[in-house]
Amino acid sequence: MRSRADCGLNRAKLTRGFRELFDCTVADAIANERLGHARRMLMATDLPVSSIGYQCGYLNNASFTRAFTRHFGQPPSQYRAERLVA
């Protein structure tokens, strides 16, 4: 497996390039993917919210709920309930 040094870029340059290309940090991109997957699972499954959070990489329900609420403006359980009624 090649390392980032093999392509002549250090960590700072890779991070800066990622931000310029995608207009967000690597951590933001990962969080967006996780939360997008969680949103889809909330709508497509009957799994408990805590299980969805865990499957999407969150170690506890509180951190998942906090991140989801920050990203979508409402907690995951409320998001699911409102979408299922509509």
N, CA, C and O atoms as a CHARMM CRD file, in Angstrom:
* protein
*
  344
    1    1 MET  N      0.83500  -1.16900   0.00000 PROA 1      0.00000
    2    1 MET  CA     0.00000   0.00000   0.00000 PROA 1      0.00000
    3    1 MET  C      0.88700   1.24100   0.00000 PROA 1      0.00000
    4    1 MET  O      1.89600   1.29700   0.70200 PROA 1      0.00000
    5    2 ARG  N      0.50900   2.20100  -0.77000 PROA 2      0.00000
    6    2 ARG  CA     1.28600   3.42500  -0.86600 PROA 2      0.00000
    7    2 ARG  C      0.90400   4.38500   0.24900 PROA 2      0.00000
    8    2 ARG  O     -0.23400   4.39600   0.71900 PROA 2      0.00000
    9    3 SER  N      1.85700   5.17400   0.65500 PROA 3      0.00000
   10    3 SER  CA     1.57100   6.20000   1.66100 PROA 3      0.00000
   11    3 SER  C      1.42000   7.55000   0.97700 PROA 3      0.00000
   12    3 SER  O      1.71600   7.68500  -0.21000 PROA 3      0.00000
   13    4 ARG  N      0.96200   8.54500   1.72200 PROA 4      0.00000
   14    4 ARG  CA     0.79800   9.87000   1.13700 PROA 4      0.00000
   15    4 ARG  C      2.13300  10.44700   0.70500 PROA 4      0.00000
   16    4 ARG  O      2.17500  11.30300  -0.17900 PROA 4      0.00000
   17    5 ALA  N      3.24200   9.98800   1.31900 PROA 5      0.00000
   18    5 ALA  CA     4.56900  10.46800   0.93000 PROA 5      0.00000
   19    5 ALA  C      4.92100   9.99800  -0.47300 PROA 5      0.00000
   20    5 ALA  O      5.70500  10.64600  -1.16600 PROA 5      0.00000
   21    6 ASP  N      4.34500   8.87000  -0.90000 PROA 6      0.00000
   22    6 ASP  CA     4.62600   8.35000  -2.23200 PROA 6      0.00000
   23    6 ASP  C      4.13900   9.28800  -3.32700 PROA 6      0.00000
   24    6 ASP  O      4.66200   9.24900  -4.44100 PROA 6      0.00000
   25    7 CYS  N      3.17600  10.10800  -3.04600 PROA 7      0.00000
   26    7 CYS  CA     2.65700  11.02300  -4.05900 PROA 7      0.00000
   27    7 CYS  C      3.22800  12.43300  -3.87900 PROA 7      0.00000
   28    7 CYS  O      2.83400  13.35300  -4.59500 PROA 7      0.00000
   29    8 GLY  N      4.14400  12.60600  -2.93800 PROA 8      0.00000
   30    8 GLY  CA     4.81300  13.88600  -2.75700 PROA 8      0.00000
   31    8 GLY  C      4.00600  14.91500  -1.98400 PROA 8      0.00000
   32    8 GLY  O      4.31000  16.10600  -2.04800 PROA 8      0.00000
   33    9 LEU  N      2.99400  14.48700  -1.26100 PROA 9      0.00000
   34    9 LEU  CA     2.16100  15.41200  -0.48900 PROA 9      0.00000
   35    9 LEU  C      2.23600  15.06900   0.99400 PROA 9      0.00000
   36    9 LEU  O      2.18500  13.90100   1.37800 PROA 9      0.00000
   37   10 ASN  N      2.35700  16.09000   1.81000 PROA 10     0.00000
   38   10 ASN  CA     2.27800  15.85000   3.24800 PROA 10     0.00000
   39   10 ASN  C      0.83100  15.99800   3.70300 PROA 10     0.00000
   40   10 ASN  O     -0.04700  16.35500   2.91800 PROA 10     0.00000
   41   11 ARG  N      0.60100  15.72400   4.95800 PROA 11     0.00000
   42   11 ARG  CA    -0.76700  15.74800   5.49400 PROA 11     0.00000
   43   11 ARG  C     -1.43500  17.11200   5.31200 PROA 11     0.00000
   44   11 ARG  O     -2.60300  17.18400   4.92900 PROA 11     0.00000
   45   12 ALA  N     -0.70700  18.18400   5.58300 PROA 12     0.00000
   46   12 ALA  CA    -1.28000  19.52600   5.47100 PROA 12     0.00000
   47   12 ALA  C     -1.69800  19.83500   4.03800 PROA 12     0.00000
   48   12 ALA  O     -2.75800  20.41600   3.80400 PROA 12     0.00000
   49   13 LYS  N     -0.87200  19.45100   3.09800 PROA 13     0.00000
   50   13 LYS  CA    -1.19300  19.72100   1.69300 PROA 13     0.00000
   51   13 LYS  C     -2.38500  18.87900   1.22900 PROA 13     0.00000
   52   13 LYS  O     -3.23800  19.36800   0.48800 PROA 13     0.00000
   53   14 LEU  N     -2.44600  17.63000   1.65800 PROA 14     0.00000
   54   14 LEU  CA    -3.59600  16.78600   1.32100 PROA 14     0.00000
   55   14 LEU  C     -4.88200  17.35800   1.90900 PROA 14     0.00000
   56   14 LEU  O     -5.91100  17.41400   1.23500 PROA 14     0.00000
   57   15 THR  N     -4.81600  17.78100   3.16700 PROA 15     0.00000
   58   15 THR  CA    -5.98700  18.34600   3.83600 PROA 15     0.00000
   59   15 THR  C     -6.44700  19.61900   3.13700 PROA 15     0.00000
   60   15 THR  O     -7.64200  19.80900   2.90900 PROA 15     0.00000
   61   16 ARG  N     -5.50400  20.48600   2.80000 PROA 16     0.00000
   62   16 ARG  CA    -5.83700  21.73400   2.11300 PROA 16     0.00000
   63   16 ARG  C     -6.44900  21.44900   0.74300 PROA 16     0.00000
   64   16 ARG  O     -7.43100  22.08300   0.35500 PROA 16     0.00000
   65   17 GLY  N     -5.87300  20.50000   0.01400 PROA 17     0.00000
   66   17 GLY  CA    -6.40400  20.13600  -1.29900 PROA 17     0.00000
   67   17 GLY  C     -7.80700  19.57600  -1.21000 PROA 17     0.00000
   68   17 GLY  O     -8.65600  19.89200  -2.04400 PROA 17     0.00000
   69   18 PHE  N     -8.06400  18.74200  -0.20200 PROA 18     0.00000
   70   18 PHE  CA    -9.39900  18.18200  -0.01100 PROA 18     0.00000
   71   18 PHE  C    -10.40100  19.30200   0.23700 PROA 18     0.00000
   72   18 PHE  O    -11.48500  19.31700  -0.34500 PROA 18     0.00000
   73   19 ARG  N    -10.03100  20.23600   1.10300 PROA 19     0.00000
   74   19 ARG  CA   -10.92900  21.34300   1.42900 PROA 19     0.00000
   75   19 ARG  C    -11.21400  22.19300   0.19300 PROA 19     0.00000
   76   19 ARG  O    -12.35400  22.60200  -0.02600 PROA 19     0.00000
   77   20 GLU  N    -10.19900  22.45900  -0.60700 PROA 20     0.00000
   78   20 GLU  CA   -10.39000  23.25600  -1.82300 PROA 20     0.00000
   79   20 GLU  C    -11.28000  22.52900  -2.83100 PROA 20     0.00000
   80   20 GLU  O    -12.11600  23.15000  -3.48800 PROA 20     0.00000
   81   21 LEU  N    -11.10200  21.23700  -2.94800 PROA 21     0.00000
   82   21 LEU  CA   -11.84800  20.45000  -3.92300 PROA 21     0.00000
   83   21 LEU  C    -13.30300  20.23400  -3.50800 PROA 21     0.00000
   84   21 LEU  O    -14.21000  20.34100  -4.33300 PROA 21     0.00000
   85   22 PHE  N    -13.52100  19.93000  -2.23600 PROA 22     0.00000
   86   22 PHE  CA   -14.86500  19.56600  -1.77500 PROA 22     0.00000
   87   22 PHE  C    -15.53200  20.62300  -0.90200 PROA 22     0.00000
   88   22 PHE  O    -16.67700  20.44400  -0.48700 PROA 22     0.00000
   89   23 ASP  N    -14.84500  21.70700  -0.62000 PROA 23     0.00000
   90   23 ASP  CA   -15.37700  22.82100   0.16700 PROA 23     0.00000
   91   23 ASP  C    -15.82700  22.40000   1.56500 PROA 23     0.00000
   92   23 ASP  O    -16.79200  22.94700   2.09900 PROA 23     0.00000
   93   24 CYS  N    -15.12800  21.42600   2.15900 PROA 24     0.00000
   94   24 CYS  CA   -15.36500  21.01800   3.53300 PROA 24     0.00000
   95   24 CYS  C    -14.15300  20.24300   4.02200 PROA 24     0.00000
   96   24 CYS  O    -13.29500  19.85300   3.23000 PROA 24     0.00000
   97   25 THR  N    -14.08700  20.02300   5.31700 PROA 25     0.00000
   98   25 THR  CA   -12.98200  19.24500   5.86100 PROA 25     0.00000
   99   25 THR  C    -13.25100  17.75300   5.66000 PROA 25     0.00000
  100   25 THR  O    -14.37100  17.35200   5.34500 PROA 25     0.00000
  101   26 VAL  N    -12.22600  16.94800   5.84400 PROA 26     0.00000
  102   26 VAL  CA   -12.39000  15.49800   5.76100 PROA 26     0.00000
  103   26 VAL  C    -13.38800  15.03400   6.82600 PROA 26     0.00000
  104   26 VAL  O    -14.25700  14.20600   6.55200 PROA 26     0.00000
  105   27 ALA  N    -13.25600  15.57200   8.03800 PROA 27     0.00000
  106   27 ALA  CA   -14.17600  15.20200   9.12500 PROA 27     0.00000
  107   27 ALA  C    -15.61800  15.57100   8.78800 PROA 27     0.00000
  108   27 ALA  O    -16.53900  14.80700   9.07900 PROA 27     0.00000
  109   28 ASP  N    -15.81900  16.74100   8.17600 PROA 28     0.00000
  110   28 ASP  CA   -17.17700  17.14700   7.77400 PROA 28     0.00000
  111   28 ASP  C    -17.73300  16.20400   6.71500 PROA 28     0.00000
  112   28 ASP  O    -18.91100  15.85200   6.75900 PROA 28     0.00000
  113   29 ALA  N    -16.90500  15.79400   5.77100 PROA 29     0.00000
  114   29 ALA  CA   -17.35000  14.88200   4.71300 PROA 29     0.00000
  115   29 ALA  C    -17.76000  13.53200   5.30100 PROA 29     0.00000
  116   29 ALA  O    -18.76800  12.95100   4.89800 PROA 29     0.00000
  117   30 ILE  N    -16.98200  13.04800   6.24400 PROA 30     0.00000
  118   30 ILE  CA   -17.30600  11.76900   6.88700 PROA 30     0.00000
  119   30 ILE  C    -18.61500  11.89500   7.66800 PROA 30     0.00000
  120   30 ILE  O    -19.47500  11.01900   7.57700 PROA 30     0.00000
  121   31 ALA  N    -18.76800  12.97000   8.42700 PROA 31     0.00000
  122   31 ALA  CA   -19.99900  13.18500   9.19900 PROA 31     0.00000
  123   31 ALA  C    -21.20200  13.29900   8.27400 PROA 31     0.00000
  124   31 ALA  O    -22.26100  12.74800   8.57500 PROA 31     0.00000
  125   32 ASN  N    -21.06100  14.00200   7.15800 PROA 32     0.00000
  126   32 ASN  CA   -22.17300  14.13400   6.20300 PROA 32     0.00000
  127   32 ASN  C    -22.57700  12.77800   5.64500 PROA 32     0.00000
  128   32 ASN  O    -23.76800  12.50000   5.50100 PROA 32     0.00000
  129   33 GLU  N    -21.61400  11.94200   5.33400 PROA 33     0.00000
  130   33 GLU  CA   -21.91500  10.59300   4.83000 PROA 33     0.00000
  131   33 GLU  C    -22.63200   9.76400   5.88600 PROA 33     0.00000
  132   33 GLU  O    -23.64400   9.12400   5.60100 PROA 33     0.00000
  133   34 ARG  N    -22.10400   9.78000   7.10700 PROA 34     0.00000
  134   34 ARG  CA   -22.72300   9.01200   8.19600 PROA 34     0.00000
  135   34 ARG  C    -24.16800   9.45400   8.44400 PROA 34     0.00000
  136   34 ARG  O    -25.07200   8.62700   8.56100 PROA 34     0.00000
  137   35 LEU  N    -24.36300  10.76200   8.52000 PROA 35     0.00000
  138   35 LEU  CA   -25.69700  11.27700   8.82000 PROA 35     0.00000
  139   35 LEU  C    -26.66300  11.06200   7.65600 PROA 35     0.00000
  140   35 LEU  O    -27.84900  10.81600   7.87700 PROA 35     0.00000
  141   36 GLY  N    -26.17700  11.15100   6.43900 PROA 36     0.00000
  142   36 GLY  CA   -27.02100  10.86500   5.28500 PROA 36     0.00000
  143   36 GLY  C    -27.47200   9.41100   5.27600 PROA 36     0.00000
  144   36 GLY  O    -28.62500   9.10200   4.97600 PROA 36     0.00000
  145   37 HSD  N    -26.53200   8.52100   5.61200 PROA 37     0.00000
  146   37 HSD  CA   -26.86800   7.09700   5.69100 PROA 37     0.00000
  147   37 HSD  C    -27.88200   6.85800   6.81500 PROA 37     0.00000
  148   37 HSD  O    -28.82400   6.08300   6.65000 PROA 37     0.00000
  149   38 ALA  N    -27.68900   7.52000   7.94900 PROA 38     0.00000
  150   38 ALA  CA   -28.62300   7.37600   9.07600 PROA 38     0.00000
  151   38 ALA  C    -30.01600   7.85700   8.68100 PROA 38     0.00000
  152   38 ALA  O    -31.01400   7.21800   9.01300 PROA 38     0.00000
  153   39 ARG  N    -30.08000   8.97500   7.97800 PROA 39     0.00000
  154   39 ARG  CA   -31.37500   9.50900   7.53300 PROA 39     0.00000
  155   39 ARG  C    -32.08700   8.50200   6.63900 PROA 39     0.00000
  156   39 ARG  O    -33.28400   8.26400   6.79900 PROA 39     0.00000
  157   40 ARG  N    -31.36300   7.91400   5.70600 PROA 40     0.00000
  158   40 ARG  CA   -31.97200   6.91300   4.81700 PROA 40     0.00000
  159   40 ARG  C    -32.43900   5.68900   5.60300 PROA 40     0.00000
  160   40 ARG  O    -33.50500   5.13900   5.32700 PROA 40     0.00000
  161   41 MET  N    -31.64200   5.26500   6.58000 PROA 41     0.00000
  162   41 MET  CA   -32.03000   4.10600   7.39700 PROA 41     0.00000
  163   41 MET  C    -33.26200   4.40300   8.24600 PROA 41     0.00000
  164   41 MET  O    -34.10000   3.52400   8.45000 PROA 41     0.00000
  165   42 LEU  N    -33.37700   5.63000   8.74200 PROA 42     0.00000
  166   42 LEU  CA   -34.55700   5.99400   9.53100 PROA 42     0.00000
  167   42 LEU  C    -35.83000   5.82100   8.71700 PROA 42     0.00000
  168   42 LEU  O    -36.86600   5.41800   9.24800 PROA 42     0.00000
  169   43 MET  N    -35.75000   6.12500   7.44200 PROA 43     0.00000
  170   43 MET  CA   -36.93100   6.04900   6.59200 PROA 43     0.00000
  171   43 MET  C    -37.17700   4.63700   6.03500 PROA 43     0.00000
  172   43 MET  O    -38.32000   4.26700   5.76700 PROA 43     0.00000
  173   44 ALA  N    -36.12800   3.86900   5.86700 PROA 44     0.00000
  174   44 ALA  CA   -36.26700   2.58000   5.18500 PROA 44     0.00000
  175   44 ALA  C    -36.36500   1.38100   6.12200 PROA 44     0.00000
  176   44 ALA  O    -36.69300   0.28000   5.68000 PROA 44     0.00000
  177   45 THR  N    -36.08500   1.58000   7.41300 PROA 45     0.00000
  178   45 THR  CA   -36.09500   0.44900   8.34300 PROA 45     0.00000
  179   45 THR  C    -36.92000   0.78000   9.57900 PROA 45     0.00000
  180   45 THR  O    -37.29500   1.92900   9.81200 PROA 45     0.00000
  181   46 ASP  N    -37.18900  -0.24500  10.35300 PROA 46     0.00000
  182   46 ASP  CA   -37.85500  -0.07200  11.64700 PROA 46     0.00000
  183   46 ASP  C    -36.86500  -0.22400  12.79200 PROA 46     0.00000
  184   46 ASP  O    -37.26800  -0.36700  13.94700 PROA 46     0.00000
  185   47 LEU  N    -35.57700  -0.19300  12.48300 PROA 47     0.00000
  186   47 LEU  CA   -34.56000  -0.33600  13.52100 PROA 47     0.00000
  187   47 LEU  C    -34.66400   0.79500  14.53400 PROA 47     0.00000
  188   47 LEU  O    -35.03000   1.91500  14.17800 PROA 47     0.00000
  189   48 PRO  N    -34.34600   0.51200  15.78600 PROA 48     0.00000
  190   48 PRO  CA   -34.33800   1.57900  16.79500 PROA 48     0.00000
  191   48 PRO  C    -33.30300   2.64700  16.43300 PROA 48     0.00000
  192   48 PRO  O    -32.28600   2.35300  15.80300 PROA 48     0.00000
  193   49 VAL  N    -33.57100   3.86400  16.83100 PROA 49     0.00000
  194   49 VAL  CA   -32.67100   4.98200  16.54900 PROA 49     0.00000
  195   49 VAL  C    -31.26700   4.68000  17.06500 PROA 49     0.00000
  196   49 VAL  O    -30.28300   4.97600  16.38800 PROA 49     0.00000
  197   50 SER  N    -31.16700   4.09600  18.25000 PROA 50     0.00000
  198   50 SER  CA   -29.84900   3.80600  18.82400 PROA 50     0.00000
  199   50 SER  C    -29.06800   2.81600  17.95400 PROA 50     0.00000
  200   50 SER  O    -27.85200   2.94600  17.81300 PROA 50     0.00000
  201   51 SER  N    -29.74900   1.83600  17.37500 PROA 51     0.00000
  202   51 SER  CA   -29.08100   0.87400  16.49400 PROA 51     0.00000
  203   51 SER  C    -28.60000   1.54200  15.21100 PROA 51     0.00000
  204   51 SER  O    -27.51400   1.24100  14.71800 PROA 51     0.00000
  205   52 ILE  N    -29.39700   2.43100  14.68500 PROA 52     0.00000
  206   52 ILE  CA   -29.01600   3.14700  13.46900 PROA 52     0.00000
  207   52 ILE  C    -27.78000   4.00000  13.73800 PROA 52     0.00000
  208   52 ILE  O    -26.83800   4.00700  12.94600 PROA 52     0.00000
  209   53 GLY  N    -27.79000   4.71400  14.85500 PROA 53     0.00000
  210   53 GLY  CA   -26.63000   5.52600  15.21200 PROA 53     0.00000
  211   53 GLY  C    -25.37100   4.69000  15.32300 PROA 53     0.00000
  212   53 GLY  O    -24.31700   5.06400  14.80900 PROA 53     0.00000
  213   54 TYR  N    -25.48600   3.55500  15.99800 PROA 54     0.00000
  214   54 TYR  CA   -24.33400   2.67200  16.16900 PROA 54     0.00000
  215   54 TYR  C    -23.84900   2.14300  14.81700 PROA 54     0.00000
  216   54 TYR  O    -22.64400   2.12000  14.56200 PROA 54     0.00000
  217   55 GLN  N    -24.75800   1.72400  13.96100 PROA 55     0.00000
  218   55 GLN  CA   -24.38000   1.20600  12.64700 PROA 55     0.00000
  219   55 GLN  C    -23.74800   2.27400  11.75700 PROA 55     0.00000
  220   55 GLN  O    -23.01300   1.95600  10.82200 PROA 55     0.00000
  221   56 CYS  N    -24.03600   3.52900  12.05000 PROA 56     0.00000
  222   56 CYS  CA   -23.47300   4.63200  11.26700 PROA 56     0.00000
  223   56 CYS  C    -22.20900   5.20100  11.89400 PROA 56     0.00000
  224   56 CYS  O    -21.71300   6.24000  11.45700 PROA 56     0.00000
  225   57 GLY  N    -21.68500   4.53300  12.91200 PROA 57     0.00000
  226   57 GLY  CA   -20.39100   4.91400  13.45600 PROA 57     0.00000
  227   57 GLY  C    -20.39200   5.73800  14.72200 PROA 57     0.00000
  228   57 GLY  O    -19.33400   6.19600  15.15300 PROA 57     0.00000
  229   58 TYR  N    -21.55000   5.94100  15.33300 PROA 58     0.00000
  230   58 TYR  CA   -21.61500   6.70200  16.58000 PROA 58     0.00000
  231   58 TYR  C    -21.58000   5.72600  17.75000 PROA 58     0.00000
  232   58 TYR  O    -22.30700   4.73300  17.76200 PROA 58     0.00000
  233   59 LEU  N    -20.73400   6.01400  18.72700 PROA 59     0.00000
  234   59 LEU  CA   -20.52900   5.08700  19.83700 PROA 59     0.00000
  235   59 LEU  C    -21.61900   5.14800  20.89400 PROA 59     0.00000
  236   59 LEU  O    -21.79400   4.20000  21.66000 PROA 59     0.00000
  237   60 ASN  N    -22.35300   6.25200  20.94200 PROA 60     0.00000
  238   60 ASN  CA   -23.47300   6.30600  21.88500 PROA 60     0.00000
  239   60 ASN  C    -24.61400   7.12300  21.28800 PROA 60     0.00000
  240   60 ASN  O    -24.41900   7.94700  20.39500 PROA 60     0.00000
  241   61 ASN  N    -25.79200   6.87100  21.80400 PROA 61     0.00000
  242   61 ASN  CA   -27.00000   7.49000  21.26300 PROA 61     0.00000
  243   61 ASN  C    -27.00400   9.01000  21.43400 PROA 61     0.00000
  244   61 ASN  O    -27.52100   9.72800  20.57800 PROA 61     0.00000
  245   62 ALA  N    -26.43900   9.49300  22.51700 PROA 62     0.00000
  246   62 ALA  CA   -26.43300  10.94000  22.76500 PROA 62     0.00000
  247   62 ALA  C    -25.62500  11.67800  21.70400 PROA 62     0.00000
  248   62 ALA  O    -26.06100  12.71800  21.20900 PROA 62     0.00000
  249   63 SER  N    -24.45800  11.15800  21.35000 PROA 63     0.00000
  250   63 SER  CA   -23.64400  11.84100  20.34000 PROA 63     0.00000
  251   63 SER  C    -24.30500  11.76200  18.96700 PROA 63     0.00000
  252   63 SER  O    -24.22800  12.71200  18.18700 PROA 63     0.00000
  253   64 PHE  N    -24.95300  10.63700  18.66500 PROA 64     0.00000
  254   64 PHE  CA   -25.66900  10.51700  17.39700 PROA 64     0.00000
  255   64 PHE  C    -26.82500  11.51200  17.33600 PROA 64     0.00000
  256   64 PHE  O    -26.98600  12.22300  16.34400 PROA 64     0.00000
  257   65 THR  N    -27.62000  11.56100  18.38800 PROA 65     0.00000
  258   65 THR  CA   -28.77500  12.46400  18.41500 PROA 65     0.00000
  259   65 THR  C    -28.33400  13.91600  18.30700 PROA 65     0.00000
  260   65 THR  O    -28.95700  14.70600  17.59700 PROA 65     0.00000
  261   66 ARG  N    -27.26000  14.27000  19.00900 PROA 66     0.00000
  262   66 ARG  CA   -26.73700  15.64300  18.94600 PROA 66     0.00000
  263   66 ARG  C    -26.29400  15.99200  17.52900 PROA 66     0.00000
  264   66 ARG  O    -26.64700  17.05300  17.01300 PROA 66     0.00000
  265   67 ALA  N    -25.52100  15.10700  16.89600 PROA 67     0.00000
  266   67 ALA  CA   -25.02400  15.35800  15.53700 PROA 67     0.00000
  267   67 ALA  C    -26.18000  15.42100  14.54200 PROA 67     0.00000
  268   67 ALA  O    -26.20100  16.29800  13.67800 PROA 67     0.00000
  269   68 PHE  N    -27.12700  14.51500  14.65000 PROA 68     0.00000
  270   68 PHE  CA   -28.27500  14.48400  13.73600 PROA 68     0.00000
  271   68 PHE  C    -29.10000  15.76200  13.87900 PROA 68     0.00000
  272   68 PHE  O    -29.50100  16.36300  12.88200 PROA 68     0.00000
  273   69 THR  N    -29.34800  16.17000  15.11000 PROA 69     0.00000
  274   69 THR  CA   -30.13800  17.37700  15.36200 PROA 69     0.00000
  275   69 THR  C    -29.43300  18.61200  14.81000 PROA 69     0.00000
  276   69 THR  O    -30.07200  19.47900  14.21300 PROA 69     0.00000
  277   70 ARG  N    -28.12800  18.69300  15.00700 PROA 70     0.00000
  278   70 ARG  CA   -27.36500  19.82100  14.47500 PROA 70     0.00000
  279   70 ARG  C    -27.44000  19.86200  12.95300 PROA 70     0.00000
  280   70 ARG  O    -27.55600  20.93300  12.35800 PROA 70     0.00000
  281   71 HSD  N    -27.37400  18.70400  12.33400 PROA 71     0.00000
  282   71 HSD  CA   -27.32500  18.62200  10.86700 PROA 71     0.00000
  283   71 HSD  C    -28.70200  18.82100  10.21600 PROA 71     0.00000
  284   71 HSD  O    -28.81700  19.53300   9.21800 PROA 71     0.00000
  285   72 PHE  N    -29.73800  18.19900  10.77300 PROA 72     0.00000
  286   72 PHE  CA   -31.06300  18.21900  10.14900 PROA 72     0.00000
  287   72 PHE  C    -32.08400  19.09600  10.87000 PROA 72     0.00000
  288   72 PHE  O    -33.20500  19.25400  10.38800 PROA 72     0.00000
  289   73 GLY  N    -31.71600  19.66600  12.01700 PROA 73     0.00000
  290   73 GLY  CA   -32.60600  20.58700  12.70400 PROA 73     0.00000
  291   73 GLY  C    -33.63900  19.94800  13.60800 PROA 73     0.00000
  292   73 GLY  O    -34.47200  20.64600  14.18600 PROA 73     0.00000
  293   74 GLN  N    -33.59900  18.62700  13.74100 PROA 74     0.00000
  294   74 GLN  CA   -34.51500  17.93500  14.64800 PROA 74     0.00000
  295   74 GLN  C    -33.92900  16.57400  14.99800 PROA 74     0.00000
  296   74 GLN  O    -33.14900  16.01500  14.22700 PROA 74     0.00000
  297   75 PRO  N    -34.30400  16.03700  16.16300 PROA 75     0.00000
  298   75 PRO  CA   -33.77900  14.73000  16.57400 PROA 75     0.00000
  299   75 PRO  C    -34.23400  13.62600  15.62500 PROA 75     0.00000
  300   75 PRO  O    -35.26500  13.76200  14.96600 PROA 75     0.00000
  301   76 PRO  N    -33.47800  12.54000  15.55200 PROA 76     0.00000
  302   76 PRO  CA   -33.81300  11.45400  14.62100 PROA 76     0.00000
  303   76 PRO  C    -35.20100  10.85200  14.84700 PROA 76     0.00000
  304   76 PRO  O    -35.89000  10.52900  13.87900 PROA 76     0.00000
  305   77 SER  N    -35.61700  10.69700  16.07800 PROA 77     0.00000
  306   77 SER  CA   -36.94800  10.10400  16.32700 PROA 77     0.00000
  307   77 SER  C    -38.05700  11.02100  15.81000 PROA 77     0.00000
  308   77 SER  O    -39.04500  10.54300  15.25200 PROA 77     0.00000
  309   78 GLN  N    -37.90200  12.31200  15.99000 PROA 78     0.00000
  310   78 GLN  CA   -38.89100  13.26100  15.48000 PROA 78     0.00000
  311   78 GLN  C    -38.85900  13.30300  13.95600 PROA 78     0.00000
  312   78 GLN  O    -39.90500  13.38000  13.31100 PROA 78     0.00000
  313   79 TYR  N    -37.66300  13.25200  13.38300 PROA 79     0.00000
  314   79 TYR  CA   -37.51200  13.23400  11.92500 PROA 79     0.00000
  315   79 TYR  C    -38.26900  12.04200  11.33600 PROA 79     0.00000
  316   79 TYR  O    -39.01700  12.18700  10.36900 PROA 79     0.00000
  317   80 ARG  N    -38.06900  10.87600  11.92300 PROA 80     0.00000
  318   80 ARG  CA   -38.73200   9.66300  11.43600 PROA 80     0.00000
  319   80 ARG  C    -40.24400   9.78300  11.58200 PROA 80     0.00000
  320   80 ARG  O    -40.97800   9.47400  10.64400 PROA 80     0.00000
  321   81 ALA  N    -40.71700  10.22500  12.73800 PROA 81     0.00000
  322   81 ALA  CA   -42.14400  10.30800  13.00000 PROA 81     0.00000
  323   81 ALA  C    -42.83400  11.28000  12.03200 PROA 81     0.00000
  324   81 ALA  O    -43.91000  10.97500  11.51700 PROA 81     0.00000
  325   82 GLU  N    -42.23700  12.42000  11.78700 PROA 82     0.00000
  326   82 GLU  CA   -42.84500  13.41000  10.88700 PROA 82     0.00000
  327   82 GLU  C    -42.84900  12.92800   9.44100 PROA 82     0.00000
  328   82 GLU  O    -43.79800  13.21100   8.71000 PROA 82     0.00000
  329   83 ARG  N    -41.83200  12.22000   9.01600 PROA 83     0.00000
  330   83 ARG  CA   -41.76500  11.74500   7.63500 PROA 83     0.00000
  331   83 ARG  C    -42.72200  10.58600   7.39500 PROA 83     0.00000
  332   83 ARG  O    -43.25100  10.43600   6.29400 PROA 83     0.00000
  333   84 LEU  N    -42.94600   9.76700   8.41800 PROA 84     0.00000
  334   84 LEU  CA   -43.83800   8.63100   8.25500 PROA 84     0.00000
  335   84 LEU  C    -45.29400   9.06900   8.23400 PROA 84     0.00000
  336   84 LEU  O    -46.12300   8.40400   7.61200 PROA 84     0.00000
  337   85 VAL  N    -45.62200  10.15900   8.89100 PROA 85     0.00000
  338   85 VAL  CA   -46.99600  10.66800   8.92300 PROA 85     0.00000
  339   85 VAL  C    -47.33400  11.33400   7.58600 PROA 85     0.00000
  340   85 VAL  O    -48.45700  11.22100   7.09600 PROA 85     0.00000
  341   86 ALA  N    -46.36300  12.02100   7.00900 PROA 86     0.00000
  342   86 ALA  CA   -46.60900  12.79600   5.77100 PROA 86     0.00000
  343   86 ALA  C    -46.96200  11.95900   4.57900 PROA 86     0.00000
  344   86 ALA  O    -47.18800  12.49400   3.49400 PROA 86     0.00000
